[in-house]
Amino acid sequence: MANLRSLTALLPSDEYDQRLVVDTNTLIDNPDLGIHKATLGPRYMVHLLPVVLREIDDLKRAGRNQDLRDAAKRAERRLKGLRTNENVREGVKVVGEVYAVFEHVEPKADNLPSWLDLSVPDDRFVASTLLIQSDHPGSALYAATSDINLQTKLSAVGLPFIELP
């Protein structure tokens, strides 16, 4: 155990000890990015991925029923409301010490597991999450999702997930 602790000391320090990526279903169910404080603590950075923003945009128009379309519109309004606060690329305050950043980089197939198909939204989510992890090795990164298929894929690459409290 002491060896493991000494290895973690080699990681670069990070402004945020906890980071979070949120999948589409989680935002549809509850677009409050601060709701994960009970699980992650009072201070964390949320990364909003392009694949998720695209899915929300698609669902508000073409969701399978009106309830889903309305939930997607509600999530989009909540996220757009954050954009007026500060710089979306550097981080906008959500609540307390919870901040969110709107990511714009799409993953490429280079150096990713061969089974990831970047035309599949869940696989793009996993690939994007791996990119976030590689950019912030000094943080613990979690994915918020209740999607069992996505949870399985996250586990396959060693990424932890949490669900809505």
N, C-alpha and C positions, 0 to 999 in steps of 0.2 A: 504494500500500500504506500509506503514511503517513496518507493521508486516512481509510482504513478504521480504522486504529488510533486515530486521533483521535475517530472516531465511537463506537467501543466505550468510550472513556473517558466518554462522556455517559451510558452506562447506569448505573442505580443499582447500588451494590455489593450483593452477596448473601452470606449466611452460607455458602452452598455453591456452589462454582464449577461443580460437576457435579450434575445431577439426572437421575433415571431413572424412567420408568414401565415396568411389566412386564406383558406380556400373559398371557393364560390359558395358552397352550401352553408358554410359557417356565417358568411356575410348575409346570405339570404335569410337564415334563421334568426340572426341577431347582428345588425351592423355596428353595434357598439364595440369599438376596438379597445375600450378600457375595461371590458368585462373580464378579461383574463388576469386582472390584478390578484385575485384570490389564488390563482395557480402560480403565476410568475413573479409575484411581488409587485411593489408599487412603481418600479422603474423598468421600462423596457421600450424597445423600438420595434414598431410593426413595419414590415416591408410589404407593400401592395404590389403584386406582380402583374405584368401586362396580360398574361393569360387569364387571370381572374377578372381583371377589369373588362376584357373583351367578352368573357362569358356573361358577365352581368349586363353589359350592353346588349348582347344578343337576346338574353332572357327577357329583358323589359319589352322587347318587341315580339318575340316568337316563343315565349314560354308556353308550356303545354296547357295552362289554364290561367284564368284571370288572377287568381290568388298568387301564383308564381310570378306573373308579370308585375303585379303590384309590389310584391316583396323585393323584386329586382329594382324597381323604380325607387323604393324606399332606401335600399342600400346605396344606390347611385347618388341620391340626394344627400345622404349622410356623408359620403366620401367627397362629393363636390363641395360640400360645406367646409370641409377641412382645407380645401385648396385656397380659400380666401384668407386664411389665417397667416401663413408665412410661406417660405420657399419650400415647395413640395419635393425638391431634390435633396435638400439638406435636412429636412424633417420639420413637420408641423406639430404643434402641441395638440394632443387629443384631449387629455384631462390629466391634471396633476403632473406626474413625471412620465406619462405615457406619450410617446411621439410616434408619428408615422411618416414614412417616406414612400413616394410613388416611384417605383423602379421603371426603367425604360429599356433596359438591355434584355434582349431575347437570347436564349441559350443556343449554342451551336453543338453539333454532334461530337466535336473534338473532345477527347479525354473523358467521355461519358460511358457508362455501361452500355454495351452493344444492344441490350434488350429494350432500351428506352427508344420509343418511336416519337419523335418530336412533332408528328402530326396529330398525336393523341393529347388532348388537354391535360390529363392527369400526368402524363410523362413529361410534358413541358413544365408543369408545376414542380415535379421532382427535380428536373434538370435546373430550373431557375433557383430552387432552394439550395441545391448543391453549389451553385455560383455564389449565392449569398453567404453560405457557410465558408467557402474558400476566401471570400473577401473579408470575413470577420472571424478568423480562427480563435480569437481570444474571447468570444462570446459563446454562450450556450444558445443554440438555435432550435426552436420548436416550430412545428407546423400545427395549426389549429384546423382540424377536420373531423367530421363524423363519418366520412365516406370510407367504408371498409376496404374497398379496392385501393384507394389512395393510401390508406394506412398500411396496407400490405406492401405496396411499392416503396413507401418511405422506410419501412422496416428493412426491406431488402438492401437499401443503401446505408443503413445505420442512422437514419434521421428519426429523432423522437417526435411523437405527436401528442397533442392534447385535444380534448373535446370541450365544448361549451360547458361551463359550470352548471 
